[in-house]
Amino acid sequence: MATSASAPPSSASSGLTASQEVERVADAASSAFRLPTGVSVACALVLVAVAAFSSISGAADLPIGGVLTSLIDRLPLIGVDSSLSDRQLSILYQIRLPRLVLGLLVGGALGLSGAAYQGVFRNPLADPYLLGVSAGAGFGAVLALGFDLDVSWGPFGAVPAAAFIGALVAVMASATVARGAWSSPATLLLGGIAVAALFSAAQTYALQQLNETRAREVLSWLFGQLTTSGWSEVGILAPYVVVCGFVLLVHRRHLDVLRVGDDEARSLGLNPTRVRFIILVAASLLTAVAVSVSGLIAFVGLVVPHVVRLVVGHSYRIVLPLAGVLGAAFLALVDVGARTIAAPAELPVGVITALIGAPIFALVLRRHPIQAR
């Protein structure tokens, strides 16, 4: 019959038993969420190299051998004599390593959120900084820092809570101004610029209400920096990066489905509205908490995902985790330059990322010219 001829072939007709067919499907599903081994090894080597370089770079010289033996000595059931003095150990564990881990967490958060925004908006120009999300988070954080707001919202402290509210308002405002999350690159980009300008003006007004000393402190923070007093900032940021990063990575396959259109996504059993809402909240929270501890660091969320796409392609199954890993390595490496280029003075990290990111953004515009609607 015609109906039987058009039916999909069964596992028996394909030469596979039922158990073999189930195993084949399970293997296919597993491989859909697994990074290629070579890529994983390369990323691990990059992180190790950047971490080692960051640990020995700075005003105080730390020998690489002493750093490695000291780290190995901290492993359980292993005892190795380190050649570092007490002063060098204090520099390593109270200054260098906290700053390194903070840079890895902030860079990973910005890389992940940038790739997630680009996937949700289906727009290569989407980025926490260009969409005004960083400016909104910065405005909320300025209010909390400048006026000593002693409030909390759910699991957040005052600064992350205020930054999250500002970030969420900004991303929704950008999408609204651009007439929806599926706008052309031109309307979305211009909407983000308008929202960023609005929040930047609000930041300026808030700064004018502060005394000179407090305003100078907040303004220095807004330039973007990774200075830390011990492990406190790492403790604030790490839980949010772990939870929100897990949420985004779980939904990375959904971003690939959304690329083919909402109707096709629904036919595959996906709820596009719910998925976009979850990803936007997680990405905005990542941006907000990163801004609350490091200030405004521009273009990481734009530059890193594009570099990843040039290397491994456009599937978010691979782009999203690699954007997080390479974003972490990129910002940690930039921080090394920030504290060594003009030593003993220190450059703001946000200034260096802007110097690197602005030319790359110009190249992206040339490759993806925006069209008005």
Secondary structure, 3 states (H helix, E strand, C coil): CHHHHHCCCCCCCCCCCHHHHHHHHHHHHHHCCCCCHHHHHHHHHHHHHHHHHHHHCCCCCCCHHHHHHHHHHCCCCCCCCCCCCHHHHHHHHHHHHHHHHHHHHHHHHHHHHHHHHHHHHCCCCCCCCCCCHHHHHHHHHHHHHHCCCCCCECCECHHHHHHHHHHHHHHHHHHHHCCCCCCCHHHHHHHHHHHHHHHHHHHHHHHHCCCHHHHHHHHHHHCCCCCCCCCHHHHHHHHHHHHHHHHHHHCHHHHHHHCCCHHHHHHCCCCHHHHHHHHHHHHHHHHHHHHHHHCCCCCHHHHHHHHHHHHHCCCHHHHHHHHHHHHHHHHHHHHHHHHHCCCCCCCCHHHHHHHHHHHHHHHHHHHCCCCCC
